[in-house]
């Protein structure tokens, strides 16, 4: 039973950790890709919506990863650079055994916007 549950969780993780842009790019190769400067015009929550974050995180509910409120409760504004690096490079071990996928396509500036939005969810 534990093996079946673990296999299902890993399958869900793999399925949910694909970028949303991939489906748009496959569906229409004529569409212009979102460039780094254009993405920088987005707010932190808008950037999050363009990525795969919602597959593992929610604002107020723990899923595969911690909720944004849990993250905001553990970290503060002094941790923005650290958390931005974790978004870009990925990480593991802080919130459990499931690693967070790296997002190397995200600029440091955009990652900081994402972190600022997440920290704004503090209860």
C-alpha positions in Angstrom: 0.0 0.0 0.0 2.8 2.4 0.9 4.6 1.7 -2.4 1.4 2.4 -4.3 0.9 5.7 -2.5 4.5 6.7 -3.1 4.3 5.8 -6.8 1.1 7.8 -7.1 2.6 10.8 -5.4 5.7 10.7 -7.5 3.6 10.4 -10.7 1.5 13.4 -9.6 4.7 15.4 -8.9 6.2 14.6 -12.3 2.9 15.4 -14.0 2.4 18.7 -12.2 5.9 19.9 -12.5 5.8 20.8 -16.2 5.7 24.4 -17.2 2.3 25.8 -18.5 4.2 27.6 -21.3 5.2 24.2 -22.8 1.6 23.4 -23.7 1.1 26.7 -25.3 4.4 26.4 -27.3 3.4 22.9 -28.5 -0.1 24.0 -29.4 1.0 26.9 -31.5 4.6 27.1 -32.7 3.7 30.5 -34.3 3.1 32.2 -31.0 6.0 34.4 -29.8 7.6 33.1 -26.6 7.5 35.2 -23.5 10.8 36.9 -23.2 12.6 37.7 -20.0 12.1 41.5 -20.3 8.4 41.0 -21.1 7.9 38.7 -18.1 9.6 41.2 -15.8 6.6 43.5 -16.4 4.4 41.0 -14.6 3.7 41.1 -10.8 4.9 38.3 -8.6 1.5 36.5 -8.5 1.3 36.8 -12.3 4.7 35.2 -12.7 3.7 32.4 -10.4 0.6 31.8 -12.6 2.9 31.3 -15.7 4.9 28.6 -14.0 4.1 25.2 -12.5 3.9 26.5 -8.9 0.2 25.7 -8.4 0.9 22.0 -8.9 2.7 21.9 -5.5 1.7 25.1 -3.7 -1.5 27.0 -2.8 -2.0 30.2 -0.8 -3.5 28.8 2.3 -3.4 25.0 1.9 -0.4 22.6 2.1 -0.2 20.4 -0.9 2.9 18.6 -2.1 4.8 21.6 -0.9 4.0 24.2 1.8 1.4 26.9 1.4 2.5 30.4 0.7 1.2 31.4 4.1 3.4 28.7 5.8 6.4 30.0 3.9 5.6 33.6 4.8 5.3 32.5 8.5 8.8 31.0 8.4 10.7 33.6 6.4 10.9 37.4 6.3 12.0 40.2 4.0 15.6 39.5 4.9 15.3 36.1 3.3 14.2 37.4 -0.2 17.6 36.6 -1.9 17.7 33.1 -0.3 14.2 32.2 -1.4 14.7 33.7 -4.9 17.7 31.4 -5.2 15.7 28.4 -4.1 13.1 29.2 -6.8 15.8 29.3 -9.5 18.0 26.5 -8.2 15.4 24.2 -6.6 15.8 22.8 -3.1 15.0 20.0 -0.7 14.9 19.0 2.9 13.4 22.2 4.5 9.7 21.2 4.2 10.0 17.4 3.8 11.4 14.8 1.5 9.9 16.0 -1.9 12.4 18.3 -3.7 11.3 21.5 -5.3 12.1 21.6 -9.0 14.6 24.2 -10.2 13.3 27.0 -12.4 16.4 28.2 -14.2 14.4 30.2 -16.7 13.3 32.6 -14.0 15.4 35.7 -13.7 16.6 36.8 -10.2 14.4 39.9 -10.5 11.3 37.9 -11.3 12.1 35.4 -8.5 12.3 38.2 -6.0 8.9 39.5 -7.2 7.5 36.0 -6.6 9.0 35.9 -3.1 7.7 39.3 -2.2 4.2 38.1 -3.3 4.6 34.9 -1.2 5.8 36.9 1.8 2.8 39.2 1.5 0.5 36.2 2.2 1.6 36.2 5.9 -1.4 35.7 8.2 
